[in-house]
């Protein structure tokens, strides 16, 4: 495995011992499969609707050529247990995605996340060639 760290982002490229990886759409050489991890900038939190929020997450540095499979979690100092939506991914491309955040009890997700410093952490698995 090759590990490269860039500021707050760790890129992990896994090598696989098979000759190719077969997906539903086509066969790709095994070295093309990679895992990339990272998180959104804390300044990416934006207000949406009546007090809810969204976060755009940049994955451009991962080098994917198609949209990867992405798993997310919401991180913060406190109160993020009351926020839902971080695992529902919208507008997924090879370079980015968005999550919408809602408060379970009222329309205060934006203020809750602003106060708690919410950000999205992710693991993406996809192809670089």
N, C-alpha and C positions, 0 to 999 in steps of 0.2 A: 504494500500500500504506500502511496505517496501522500504526504500531508503538507499543505501549504497554508500559512496563516497570513491574512491581510487585515490589518487593523482589528476590527471586531468580528471578522468572518473567517471561519475555518473551512477549507475545501478539502474534502477527502475523496480521493480517487481509488476505487477498489479494482484490483485486477482479478480476472476470473480465468480459471485453468481450462476452459473449454474453447473450442475453435470458433463458435459463433453463439449468438443469443437469438432465439426465434421468438418473435412477438406476433401479435394478431395481424399486423400490417406488413411486416417484412422481416427478413433475416438480416442481422447486423453482425459485424465482427465483435467478438467479446470485449476487446479493449475499449469499445465505444461506450459501454455501460459504466455510469459513474454515480456516486452519491455526493451530494453537496448539502452542507448545513449552513445556517446563518440566521439572522434575525433582522427585523425592520429597524429603521432609525426611529428613535423615540419621537422625533419631530414629524413623523408621517401621520399621526392621529389627526383626523379631520371630522368636523361636525357634519351630521347627516340627519335630515328630517327634524323631528321634534325633540332633540336632545340625544339622539343616538349617534353612532360614530362609524367610521370605516378606516382601515389602514391599508395602504398600498405597499406591497413588499417587492423590492427589487432583487432579482436573481440573475441579473445580466452577467455578473462575474463567473457564474457557474459554467457557461459555455454550452448550454443545451442547444440542440438543433431542432427539437420538437418539444412540445409541452411534457414535462415530467410528471411522475406521480408524486404528490406532495402531502405530507402530514404536518399539521400545525398544532401549536399550543399557545395560549395567552400567558404572558409573564407580566408581573407587576409587583409593587411593594406590598399592596394590600387590596382587599375588596374585589379582586378580579374573579373570585368564586361566584359573584352575583352576575357576571357578564356572560352572555351566550353568543354564539355565532362564530367564534374564532376557528372552528374546524370546518366551517362551510366556505369553500373556496369559490370565488367568482373571477371571471375574466382571466383564466389561467392561460398563459402563453409560455414559450420557452424562456422568456426574460422576466416575467412578473406575474403577480396575482393580487387579488383584493379580498379582504374579509370585512363583513359588516358586523358591528357589535351592538347588542341590545342588552338593556338591563332587565333582569327577570321580573322586577317589581314595578318599575316605572321608566320614564324616558330620561334617565340621567346617565346613560353609558358614557357619553362624551365627557361630562364633568368628573365622573368616577375615575375614568381612565386617565384623564388629564392630571388629576390629583395623585393618582397611584403610579403614574409613569408606565402605563401599559405599552407593551410591544409584542410582536408576533415572532415566535421562534419556529423554525421549520427544518424539515429533512426532506430533500427531494432526490428522487432516483430517476434518471433518464439517460438519454444518449447524447454524446458529444460529436458523433460522426454518423 
